Amino acid sequence: MAMVQLLSKRNEDYWKETVTNAAVKVLSAREYLVAEQMALGSTNAAIATQLKLSPNTVATYARRIFRKLGITRRSQIAQRMHLAQ
């Protein structure tokens, strides 16, 4: 029984890592930076100031991130970014 649990845990860890890394790898470098800030709870305005971008540009990146990762809420970005580390 312990061996089955160990194998299941390995498979689960492998699956999480593979899926998460694949999802994060689809983002461009700039999208990844924006996603990191979104995961930390920053607003679009704060991200724009920090990365020296227009708020409209940040909003565009956010839409692309949502589409590429197949998510609909900012909290889901935080979950993906947390799993990627």
C-alpha positions in Angstrom: 0.0 0.0 0.0 2.8 2.4 0.9 4.5 1.8 -2.5 1.2 2.6 -4.3 0.9 5.9 -2.4 4.5 6.7 -3.2 4.1 6.1 -6.9 0.8 8.1 -6.9 2.6 11.0 -5.2 5.4 10.9 -7.7 2.9 10.8 -10.6 0.9 13.7 -9.1 4.1 15.8 -8.5 5.3 15.1 -12.1 1.9 16.0 -13.5 1.6 19.2 -11.6 5.2 20.2 -12.5 4.8 19.3 -16.2 1.4 21.0 -16.7 2.4 24.1 -14.7 5.7 24.6 -16.5 4.1 24.1 -19.9 1.5 26.7 -19.1 4.0 29.2 -17.8 6.3 28.6 -20.8 3.7 29.8 -23.2 4.0 33.3 -21.7 6.4 35.8 -23.2 9.0 37.3 -20.8 7.0 40.5 -20.4 3.8 38.6 -19.8 5.5 36.5 -17.2 6.6 39.7 -15.4 3.1 41.0 -15.4 1.7 37.7 -14.3 4.2 37.6 -11.4 3.0 41.0 -10.2 -0.7 40.0 -10.7 0.0 36.9 -8.6 1.3 39.2 -5.8 -2.0 41.1 -5.9 -0.8 44.3 -7.6 -3.3 46.3 -9.6 -2.9 47.1 -13.2 -2.0 50.7 -12.3 0.7 49.6 -9.9 2.1 47.1 -12.4 2.2 49.8 -15.1 4.2 52.1 -12.7 6.6 49.4 -11.6 7.3 48.1 -15.1 7.2 51.5 -16.8 4.3 50.6 -19.1 1.0 52.2 -19.9 -2.0 50.8 -17.9 -3.6 49.9 -21.3 -0.5 47.8 -22.1 -0.8 46.0 -18.8 -4.5 45.3 -19.5 -3.6 43.9 -22.9 -0.9 41.7 -21.3 -3.5 40.5 -18.7 -6.0 39.5 -21.4 -3.3 37.6 -23.2 -2.2 35.9 -20.0 -5.8 34.9 -19.2 -6.3 33.5 -22.7 -3.0 31.6 -22.9 -3.4 30.0 -19.5 -7.1 29.3 -20.0 -8.1 31.1 -16.8 -10.8 33.7 -15.9 -9.8 35.2 -12.6 -6.7 36.9 -11.2 -6.6 34.5 -8.3 -6.0 31.6 -10.7 -2.8 33.4 -11.9 -1.6 33.3 -8.3 -2.3 29.6 -8.1 -0.4 28.9 -11.4 2.6 31.1 -10.4 2.7 29.4 -7.0 2.7 25.9 -8.5 5.4 26.9 -11.0 7.9 27.6 -8.2 
